[in-house]
Amino acid sequence: MKTQPSTDRIIIFDTTLRDGEQCPGATLNVDEKLAIARQLARLGVDVIEAGFAYASPGDFEAVQKIAQAVGTEDGPVICSLARAIRADISAAAEALKPAAKGRIHTFISTSDIHLEYQLRKTRAEVLAIAEEMVGYAKSFVTDVEFSPMDAARSDPEYLYQVLERAIAAGATTVNIPDTVGYMTPCEFGGLIKGIKDHVPNIDQAIISVHGHNDLGLAVANFLEAVKNGARQLECTINGIGERAGNASLEELVMALHVRRQYFNPFVGRPVASEAPLTNIDTRQIYKTSRLVSNLTGMLVQPNKAIVGANAFAHESGIHQDGVLKNKLTYEIMDAQSIGLTDNQIVLGKHSGRHAFGARLKELGFELSETEVNKAFLKFKDLADKKKEISDWDLEAIVNDEIQQAPEIFRLELVQVSCGSNARPTATITLISPTGEELTDAAIGTGPVDAIYKAINRVVNVPNQLIEYSVQSVTAGIDAIGEVTIRLRYNDRMFSGHAANTDIIVASAQAYVNALNRLYAALQSSSFNNQPVVNQTTTISP
């Protein structure tokens, strides 16, 4: 008889690269997905859902490259989503071939509202499809996950039948999705308990949960699910995802870390056990959050739990007094536990490349020699402008350097003229893809508007600017400013990111960065010739 894997810890299934990327504006290219996947591996996630292989050639390539580069014997399980359709499943299997440990995650709706209006199938038909397609996926890989989409609104008795048949057909994980973020914690916990009590062969599979944050209850629902038998949590970095997002990985992991004595008994451990409940290296959390935020263009709100800018900040005099005397008075976790430090580095304009590279390694960056050399040049430039350089400054330098879009157009010069009684005017020079120097000028409502109008005149690619945001990396008049923008072209979003002590220059660089992504997509055959697939391709658990 098949037996369930060890259930005394929580499996972290990261779907940032699949469900997270379905968030409007969070589209990533293959190289960006690969960078995030490598960081997720360093973070210690158990499973990386790398994409939806059948959805597009780009998604197939991303899954395949991640499987090859990150799916090593000692690395995470690499997973691809697939509808309960043979073409989807075979595409997932093909893309996952390079992975030492591959998983196919197949799904089909089970709620009556989905069956009637989306699938137009009977319960009996869906039951047969689920069993058949799990078996088909099992013919390719030993690790198969099955999701009954919209399980939270499905009839429990019917749900039990579907899960029993899926497990009998070979599913090693059954995932229970709250697809529309409808449930409350008590209800969700009850749903998991009902599955434990009424599915006869449930001991042969891991119970997983997937949930959206439409009512702001996703993390609370998941923690209640753990108490009732769930052992895999499907989540995303910064909680990104469709609509209001997914359950946040950092919130779940740190809740289980800080309150492990509370959760220990629910996984069969002694109350006083200090053993971590997950395999996550919590010191990598902050860095991973920043990487995902920068590459997707999805900013983290200041009051976001765990990774927000204010998460460890204190303004109240009473709080400040308490924290200075003992951090435990108003902090339930150490900022260093998530990899966040306030250290000032002793590097300056006279520091050498070796010392610079060593410090980057200490901060957890694994860069090639070429990347270190490029970052070092930016560091030297910054050291001439700033007296003190913090680890946050270093992080901004590295992220700006290694996360660049394809350099199709290169910003050579930006110059602005503005003032209270002047018309904002910008002059820009770009180097074109053919190496030609292109210069133009424009007048705008402000300096940044003028810059963007001038750049648009040169690049001549239609787009709509839908978001422009500026954040200061560190305090002080000489702080590095990070600019993130998002452009829309038809129904696609393209993000750009840049950091500089001159916010005007950063604004120009971020815009060119986004335009380069857009320009590259327009030149791509996969962008202009998307395969015609079933309309449910982008719908997922």
Buried (B, 14 or more C-beta within 10 A) or exposed (E): EEEBEEBEBBBBBBBBBBBBBBBBBBBBBBBBBBBBBBBBBBBBBBBBBBBBBBBBBBBBBBBBBBBBBBBBEEBBBBBBBBBBBEEBBBBBBBBBEBBEBBBBBBBBBBBBEBBEEBBEBEBEEBBEBBBBBBBBBBEBBEBBBBBBBBBBBBEEEBBBBBBBBBBBBBBBBBBBBBBBBBBEBEBBBBBBBBBBEBBEBBEBBBBBBBBBBBBEBBBBBBBBBBBBBBBBBBBBBBBBBBEBBBBBBBBBBBBBBBEBEEBBEBBEBEEEBEEBBBBBBBBBBBBBBBBBBBBBBBBBEEEBBBBBBEBBEBEEEEBEEBBEEEBEEBBEBEBBBBBBBEEEBEBBBEBEBEEBBEBBEEBBBEBEEEBBBBBBEBBBEBBEEBEBBBBBBBBBBBBBBBBBBBEBBBBEEBBBBBEEEEEBBBBBBBBEBEEEEBEBBBEBEEBBBBBBBBBBEBBEBEBEBEBBEBBEBBEEEBBBBBBBBBBBBEEBBBBBBBBBBEBBBBBBBBBBBBBBBBBBBEEEEBBEEEEEBEEBBEBBB
